[in-house]
Structure formats: structure tokens, C-alpha cells
Amino acid sequence: MDAITLLTFFVLSVFVGFEVVSKVSSTLHTPLMSGANAIHGIILVGAVIVAGQAESIPVLVVALIAVLLATVNLVGGFVVTDRMLEMFGGRTPAAKVREESK
């Protein structure tokens, strides 16, 4: 594919992604975030494969940057998902006991 076609795909995917994400209600955010984490895991595997097959230094550098960014994105997604699930969790039993004794 030529550069113009790739740029067109990129611009269209950014636009569609923005429109889809902006329409998501807050109650669906956590399940969608979990699904996005799975997709980012696949992206990380792809970046590692590209880095392993790199034949030139510039391709290797870009692939290693992609591995780094995909790792940060994946870990950050799991941290955010975990924090959101804690918000939906009930109180701990110790907190209930302290509250009832007051």
C-alpha cells in the first residue's frame, strides 16, 4: 500500500474510534476497558514479533518504542480497570462492623 492509503486508513480509524468511544455510557466503561486490555495484549505480541524480525536499526528502534508504549498502555489499562472495579465493590466486612458499632 502507498503512504496516502495508509494515512487515509489511519485518519478514518481515529475518527471512527473517537466517535465510538465518545458515545459509551459510564456503566459500560469497565467491561469495554477489559476488552480493550485484551486487544492491547494482542498489539503487544505483534510489536514483539515485529521487533524480533527487524532487519534494520530504524525498524528495530520503532518496534522497541511500540513494545514500550504497548506495555505502558496495557499495564495502565489494567490499573484503571482494577480501580474502577474497586469503586463498584461493596464495603469490606471490617468497615461494616465498625460502622454498626457506632
Chimera marker file (.cmm) of the C-alpha trace (Angstrom):
<marker_set name="trace">
<marker id="1" x="0.000" y="0.000" z="0.000" r="1" g="1" b="0" radius="0.5"/>
<marker id="2" x="1.151" y="3.505" z="-0.650" r="1" g="1" b="0" radius="0.5"/>
<marker id="3" x="1.542" y="6.168" z="2.014" r="1" g="1" b="0" radius="0.5"/>
<marker id="4" x="-1.655" y="8.043" z="1.100" r="1" g="1" b="0" radius="0.5"/>
<marker id="5" x="-3.781" y="4.907" z="1.526" r="1" g="1" b="0" radius="0.5"/>
<marker id="6" x="-2.193" y="4.146" z="4.900" r="1" g="1" b="0" radius="0.5"/>
<marker id="7" x="-2.695" y="7.740" z="6.043" r="1" g="1" b="0" radius="0.5"/>
<marker id="8" x="-6.336" y="7.604" z="4.925" r="1" g="1" b="0" radius="0.5"/>
<marker id="9" x="-6.904" y="4.408" z="6.918" r="1" g="1" b="0" radius="0.5"/>
<marker id="10" x="-5.250" y="5.959" z="9.958" r="1" g="1" b="0" radius="0.5"/>
<marker id="11" x="-7.308" y="9.163" z="9.826" r="1" g="1" b="0" radius="0.5"/>
<marker id="12" x="-10.559" y="7.242" z="9.320" r="1" g="1" b="0" radius="0.5"/>
<marker id="13" x="-9.785" y="4.850" z="12.178" r="1" g="1" b="0" radius="0.5"/>
<marker id="14" x="-9.011" y="7.763" z="14.522" r="1" g="1" b="0" radius="0.5"/>
<marker id="15" x="-12.297" y="9.435" z="13.591" r="1" g="1" b="0" radius="0.5"/>
<marker id="16" x="-14.367" y="6.257" z="13.978" r="1" g="1" b="0" radius="0.5"/>
<marker id="17" x="-12.621" y="5.376" z="17.243" r="1" g="1" b="0" radius="0.5"/>
<marker id="18" x="-13.290" y="8.818" z="18.687" r="1" g="1" b="0" radius="0.5"/>
<marker id="19" x="-16.953" y="8.695" z="17.704" r="1" g="1" b="0" radius="0.5"/>
<marker id="20" x="-17.462" y="5.214" z="19.137" r="1" g="1" b="0" radius="0.5"/>
<marker id="21" x="-15.682" y="5.907" z="22.434" r="1" g="1" b="0" radius="0.5"/>
<marker id="22" x="-17.380" y="9.255" z="22.992" r="1" g="1" b="0" radius="0.5"/>
<marker id="23" x="-20.825" y="7.613" z="22.803" r="1" g="1" b="0" radius="0.5"/>
<marker id="24" x="-20.123" y="4.993" z="25.510" r="1" g="1" b="0" radius="0.5"/>
<marker id="25" x="-22.029" y="5.429" z="28.769" r="1" g="1" b="0" radius="0.5"/>
<marker id="26" x="-20.127" y="5.261" z="32.043" r="1" g="1" b="0" radius="0.5"/>
<marker id="27" x="-21.797" y="1.967" z="33.061" r="1" g="1" b="0" radius="0.5"/>
<marker id="28" x="-20.289" y="0.227" z="30.048" r="1" g="1" b="0" radius="0.5"/>
<marker id="29" x="-16.834" y="1.703" z="30.517" r="1" g="1" b="0" radius="0.5"/>
<marker id="30" x="-15.361" y="-1.042" z="32.717" r="1" g="1" b="0" radius="0.5"/>
<marker id="31" x="-16.388" y="-4.021" z="30.529" r="1" g="1" b="0" radius="0.5"/>
<marker id="32" x="-15.171" y="-2.218" z="27.427" r="1" g="1" b="0" radius="0.5"/>
<marker id="33" x="-11.903" y="-1.357" z="29.163" r="1" g="1" b="0" radius="0.5"/>
<marker id="34" x="-11.357" y="-5.056" z="29.886" r="1" g="1" b="0" radius="0.5"/>
<marker id="35" x="-11.929" y="-5.857" z="26.232" r="1" g="1" b="0" radius="0.5"/>
<marker id="36" x="-9.553" y="-3.102" z="25.200" r="1" g="1" b="0" radius="0.5"/>
<marker id="37" x="-6.899" y="-4.579" z="27.515" r="1" g="1" b="0" radius="0.5"/>
<marker id="38" x="-7.174" y="-7.876" z="25.651" r="1" g="1" b="0" radius="0.5"/>
<marker id="39" x="-6.732" y="-6.065" z="22.339" r="1" g="1" b="0" radius="0.5"/>
<marker id="40" x="-3.697" y="-4.215" z="23.691" r="1" g="1" b="0" radius="0.5"/>
<marker id="41" x="-2.228" y="-7.566" z="24.682" r="1" g="1" b="0" radius="0.5"/>
<marker id="42" x="-2.511" y="-8.681" z="21.061" r="1" g="1" b="0" radius="0.5"/>
<marker id="43" x="-0.902" y="-5.425" z="19.931" r="1" g="1" b="0" radius="0.5"/>
<marker id="44" x="1.971" y="-6.038" z="22.347" r="1" g="1" b="0" radius="0.5"/>
<marker id="45" x="2.529" y="-9.525" z="20.920" r="1" g="1" b="0" radius="0.5"/>
<marker id="46" x="2.552" y="-8.071" z="17.403" r="1" g="1" b="0" radius="0.5"/>
<marker id="47" x="5.064" y="-5.400" z="18.386" r="1" g="1" b="0" radius="0.5"/>
<marker id="48" x="7.342" y="-8.048" z="19.914" r="1" g="1" b="0" radius="0.5"/>
<marker id="49" x="7.119" y="-10.123" z="16.723" r="1" g="1" b="0" radius="0.5"/>
<marker id="50" x="7.988" y="-7.109" z="14.567" r="1" g="1" b="0" radius="0.5"/>
<marker id="51" x="10.906" y="-6.254" z="16.867" r="1" g="1" b="0" radius="0.5"/>
<marker id="52" x="12.168" y="-9.821" z="16.627" r="1" g="1" b="0" radius="0.5"/>
<marker id="53" x="12.088" y="-9.793" z="12.824" r="1" g="1" b="0" radius="0.5"/>
<marker id="54" x="13.543" y="-6.308" z="12.327" r="1" g="1" b="0" radius="0.5"/>
<marker id="55" x="16.299" y="-6.260" z="9.735" r="1" g="1" b="0" radius="0.5"/>
<marker id="56" x="17.412" y="-2.652" z="10.116" r="1" g="1" b="0" radius="0.5"/>
<marker id="57" x="18.184" y="-0.411" z="13.051" r="1" g="1" b="0" radius="0.5"/>
<marker id="58" x="15.410" y="2.168" z="12.389" r="1" g="1" b="0" radius="0.5"/>
<marker id="59" x="12.765" y="-0.563" z="12.211" r="1" g="1" b="0" radius="0.5"/>
<marker id="60" x="14.113" y="-2.102" z="15.422" r="1" g="1" b="0" radius="0.5"/>
<marker id="61" x="14.030" y="1.262" z="17.219" r="1" g="1" b="0" radius="0.5"/>
<marker id="62" x="10.436" y="1.945" z="16.151" r="1" g="1" b="0" radius="0.5"/>
<marker id="63" x="9.407" y="-1.595" z="17.089" r="1" g="1" b="0" radius="0.5"/>
<marker id="64" x="11.001" y="-1.321" z="20.540" r="1" g="1" b="0" radius="0.5"/>
<marker id="65" x="9.240" y="2.010" z="21.089" r="1" g="1" b="0" radius="0.5"/>
<marker id="66" x="5.999" y="0.268" z="20.074" r="1" g="1" b="0" radius="0.5"/>
<marker id="67" x="6.703" y="-2.510" z="22.601" r="1" g="1" b="0" radius="0.5"/>
<marker id="68" x="7.342" y="0.054" z="25.328" r="1" g="1" b="0" radius="0.5"/>
<marker id="69" x="4.211" y="2.083" z="24.582" r="1" g="1" b="0" radius="0.5"/>
<marker id="70" x="2.028" y="-1.023" z="24.250" r="1" g="1" b="0" radius="0.5"/>
<marker id="71" x="3.312" y="-2.291" z="27.594" r="1" g="1" b="0" radius="0.5"/>
<marker id="72" x="2.599" y="1.014" z="29.320" r="1" g="1" b="0" radius="0.5"/>
<marker id="73" x="-0.867" y="1.119" z="27.758" r="1" g="1" b="0" radius="0.5"/>
<marker id="74" x="-1.648" y="-2.463" z="28.772" r="1" g="1" b="0" radius="0.5"/>
<marker id="75" x="-0.489" y="-2.063" z="32.374" r="1" g="1" b="0" radius="0.5"/>
<marker id="76" x="-2.229" y="1.297" z="32.706" r="1" g="1" b="0" radius="0.5"/>
<marker id="77" x="-5.455" y="-0.195" z="31.399" r="1" g="1" b="0" radius="0.5"/>
<marker id="78" x="-5.378" y="-2.955" z="33.980" r="1" g="1" b="0" radius="0.5"/>
<marker id="79" x="-4.642" y="-0.454" z="36.768" r="1" g="1" b="0" radius="0.5"/>
<marker id="80" x="-7.581" y="1.744" z="35.742" r="1" g="1" b="0" radius="0.5"/>
<marker id="81" x="-9.888" y="-1.261" z="35.397" r="1" g="1" b="0" radius="0.5"/>
<marker id="82" x="-8.877" y="-2.505" z="38.843" r="1" g="1" b="0" radius="0.5"/>
<marker id="83" x="-9.539" y="0.894" z="40.408" r="1" g="1" b="0" radius="0.5"/>
<marker id="84" x="-12.931" y="1.130" z="38.734" r="1" g="1" b="0" radius="0.5"/>
<marker id="85" x="-13.907" y="-2.348" z="39.918" r="1" g="1" b="0" radius="0.5"/>
<marker id="86" x="-12.948" y="-1.340" z="43.465" r="1" g="1" b="0" radius="0.5"/>
<marker id="87" x="-15.422" y="1.541" z="43.185" r="1" g="1" b="0" radius="0.5"/>
<marker id="88" x="-18.216" y="-0.910" z="42.379" r="1" g="1" b="0" radius="0.5"/>
<marker id="89" x="-17.247" y="-3.340" z="45.146" r="1" g="1" b="0" radius="0.5"/>
<marker id="90" x="-19.078" y="-3.366" z="48.440" r="1" g="1" b="0" radius="0.5"/>
<marker id="91" x="-17.636" y="-2.308" z="51.741" r="1" g="1" b="0" radius="0.5"/>
<marker id="92" x="-15.250" y="-4.617" z="53.486" r="1" g="1" b="0" radius="0.5"/>
<marker id="93" x="-16.634" y="-6.583" z="56.438" r="1" g="1" b="0" radius="0.5"/>
<marker id="94" x="-14.332" y="-4.736" z="58.872" r="1" g="1" b="0" radius="0.5"/>
<marker id="95" x="-15.758" y="-1.409" z="57.753" r="1" g="1" b="0" radius="0.5"/>
<marker id="96" x="-19.306" y="-2.703" z="58.246" r="1" g="1" b="0" radius="0.5"/>
<marker id="97" x="-18.514" y="-3.881" z="61.782" r="1" g="1" b="0" radius="0.5"/>
<marker id="98" x="-17.005" y="-0.506" z="62.705" r="1" g="1" b="0" radius="0.5"/>
<marker id="99" x="-19.992" y="1.293" z="61.236" r="1" g="1" b="0" radius="0.5"/>
<marker id="100" x="-22.507" y="-0.894" z="63.139" r="1" g="1" b="0" radius="0.5"/>
<marker id="101" x="-20.722" y="-0.408" z="66.461" r="1" g="1" b="0" radius="0.5"/>
<marker id="102" x="-21.147" y="3.386" z="66.314" r="1" g="1" b="0" radius="0.5"/>
<link id1="1" id2="2" r="1" g="1" b="0" radius="0.2"/>
<link id1="2" id2="3" r="1" g="1" b="0" radius="0.2"/>
<link id1="3" id2="4" r="1" g="1" b="0" radius="0.2"/>
<link id1="4" id2="5" r="1" g="1" b="0" radius="0.2"/>
<link id1="5" id2="6" r="1" g="1" b="0" radius="0.2"/>
<link id1="6" id2="7" r="1" g="1" b="0" radius="0.2"/>
<link id1="7" id2="8" r="1" g="1" b="0" radius="0.2"/>
<link id1="8" id2="9" r="1" g="1" b="0" radius="0.2"/>
<link id1="9" id2="10" r="1" g="1" b="0" radius="0.2"/>
<link id1="10" id2="11" r="1" g="1" b="0" radius="0.2"/>
<link id1="11" id2="12" r="1" g="1" b="0" radius="0.2"/>
<link id1="12" id2="13" r="1" g="1" b="0" radius="0.2"/>
<link id1="13" id2="14" r="1" g="1" b="0" radius="0.2"/>
<link id1="14" id2="15" r="1" g="1" b="0" radius="0.2"/>
<link id1="15" id2="16" r="1" g="1" b="0" radius="0.2"/>
<link id1="16" id2="17" r="1" g="1" b="0" radius="0.2"/>
<link id1="17" id2="18" r="1" g="1" b="0" radius="0.2"/>
<link id1="18" id2="19" r="1" g="1" b="0" radius="0.2"/>
<link id1="19" id2="20" r="1" g="1" b="0" radius="0.2"/>
<link id1="20" id2="21" r="1" g="1" b="0" radius="0.2"/>
<link id1="21" id2="22" r="1" g="1" b="0" radius="0.2"/>
<link id1="22" id2="23" r="1" g="1" b="0" radius="0.2"/>
<link id1="23" id2="24" r="1" g="1" b="0" radius="0.2"/>
<link id1="24" id2="25" r="1" g="1" b="0" radius="0.2"/>
<link id1="25" id2="26" r="1" g="1" b="0" radius="0.2"/>
<link id1="26" id2="27" r="1" g="1" b="0" radius="0.2"/>
<link id1="27" id2="28" r="1" g="1" b="0" radius="0.2"/>
<link id1="28" id2="29" r="1" g="1" b="0" radius="0.2"/>
<link id1="29" id2="30" r="1" g="1" b="0" radius="0.2"/>
<link id1="30" id2="31" r="1" g="1" b="0" radius="0.2"/>
<link id1="31" id2="32" r="1" g="1" b="0" radius="0.2"/>
<link id1="32" id2="33" r="1" g="1" b="0" radius="0.2"/>
<link id1="33" id2="34" r="1" g="1" b="0" radius="0.2"/>
<link id1="34" id2="35" r="1" g="1" b="0" radius="0.2"/>
<link id1="35" id2="36" r="1" g="1" b="0" radius="0.2"/>
<link id1="36" id2="37" r="1" g="1" b="0" radius="0.2"/>
<link id1="37" id2="38" r="1" g="1" b="0" radius="0.2"/>
<link id1="38" id2="39" r="1" g="1" b="0" radius="0.2"/>
<link id1="39" id2="40" r="1" g="1" b="0" radius="0.2"/>
<link id1="40" id2="41" r="1" g="1" b="0" radius="0.2"/>
<link id1="41" id2="42" r="1" g="1" b="0" radius="0.2"/>
<link id1="42" id2="43" r="1" g="1" b="0" radius="0.2"/>
<link id1="43" id2="44" r="1" g="1" b="0" radius="0.2"/>
<link id1="44" id2="45" r="1" g="1" b="0" radius="0.2"/>
<link id1="45" id2="46" r="1" g="1" b="0" radius="0.2"/>
<link id1="46" id2="47" r="1" g="1" b="0" radius="0.2"/>
<link id1="47" id2="48" r="1" g="1" b="0" radius="0.2"/>
<link id1="48" id2="49" r="1" g="1" b="0" radius="0.2"/>
<link id1="49" id2="50" r="1" g="1" b="0" radius="0.2"/>
<link id1="50" id2="51" r="1" g="1" b="0" radius="0.2"/>
<link id1="51" id2="52" r="1" g="1" b="0" radius="0.2"/>
<link id1="52" id2="53" r="1" g="1" b="0" radius="0.2"/>
<link id1="53" id2="54" r="1" g="1" b="0" radius="0.2"/>
<link id1="54" id2="55" r="1" g="1" b="0" radius="0.2"/>
<link id1="55" id2="56" r="1" g="1" b="0" radius="0.2"/>
<link id1="56" id2="57" r="1" g="1" b="0" radius="0.2"/>
<link id1="57" id2="58" r="1" g="1" b="0" radius="0.2"/>
<link id1="58" id2="59" r="1" g="1" b="0" radius="0.2"/>
<link id1="59" id2="60" r="1" g="1" b="0" radius="0.2"/>
<link id1="60" id2="61" r="1" g="1" b="0" radius="0.2"/>
<link id1="61" id2="62" r="1" g="1" b="0" radius="0.2"/>
<link id1="62" id2="63" r="1" g="1" b="0" radius="0.2"/>
<link id1="63" id2="64" r="1" g="1" b="0" radius="0.2"/>
<link id1="64" id2="65" r="1" g="1" b="0" radius="0.2"/>
<link id1="65" id2="66" r="1" g="1" b="0" radius="0.2"/>
<link id1="66" id2="67" r="1" g="1" b="0" radius="0.2"/>
<link id1="67" id2="68" r="1" g="1" b="0" radius="0.2"/>
<link id1="68" id2="69" r="1" g="1" b="0" radius="0.2"/>
<link id1="69" id2="70" r="1" g="1" b="0" radius="0.2"/>
<link id1="70" id2="71" r="1" g="1" b="0" radius="0.2"/>
<link id1="71" id2="72" r="1" g="1" b="0" radius="0.2"/>
<link id1="72" id2="73" r="1" g="1" b="0" radius="0.2"/>
<link id1="73" id2="74" r="1" g="1" b="0" radius="0.2"/>
<link id1="74" id2="75" r="1" g="1" b="0" radius="0.2"/>
<link id1="75" id2="76" r="1" g="1" b="0" radius="0.2"/>
<link id1="76" id2="77" r="1" g="1" b="0" radius="0.2"/>
<link id1="77" id2="78" r="1" g="1" b="0" radius="0.2"/>
<link id1="78" id2="79" r="1" g="1" b="0" radius="0.2"/>
<link id1="79" id2="80" r="1" g="1" b="0" radius="0.2"/>
<link id1="80" id2="81" r="1" g="1" b="0" radius="0.2"/>
<link id1="81" id2="82" r="1" g="1" b="0" radius="0.2"/>
<link id1="82" id2="83" r="1" g="1" b="0" radius="0.2"/>
<link id1="83" id2="84" r="1" g="1" b="0" radius="0.2"/>
<link id1="84" id2="85" r="1" g="1" b="0" radius="0.2"/>
<link id1="85" id2="86" r="1" g="1" b="0" radius="0.2"/>
<link id1="86" id2="87" r="1" g="1" b="0" radius="0.2"/>
<link id1="87" id2="88" r="1" g="1" b="0" radius="0.2"/>
<link id1="88" id2="89" r="1" g="1" b="0" radius="0.2"/>
<link id1="89" id2="90" r="1" g="1" b="0" radius="0.2"/>
<link id1="90" id2="91" r="1" g="1" b="0" radius="0.2"/>
<link id1="91" id2="92" r="1" g="1" b="0" radius="0.2"/>
<link id1="92" id2="93" r="1" g="1" b="0" radius="0.2"/>
<link id1="93" id2="94" r="1" g="1" b="0" radius="0.2"/>
<link id1="94" id2="95" r="1" g="1" b="0" radius="0.2"/>
<link id1="95" id2="96" r="1" g="1" b="0" radius="0.2"/>
<link id1="96" id2="97" r="1" g="1" b="0" radius="0.2"/>
<link id1="97" id2="98" r="1" g="1" b="0" radius="0.2"/>
<link id1="98" id2="99" r="1" g="1" b="0" radius="0.2"/>
<link id1="99" id2="100" r="1" g="1" b="0" radius="0.2"/>
<link id1="100" id2="101" r="1" g="1" b="0" radius="0.2"/>
<link id1="101" id2="102" r="1" g="1" b="0" radius="0.2"/>
</marker_set>
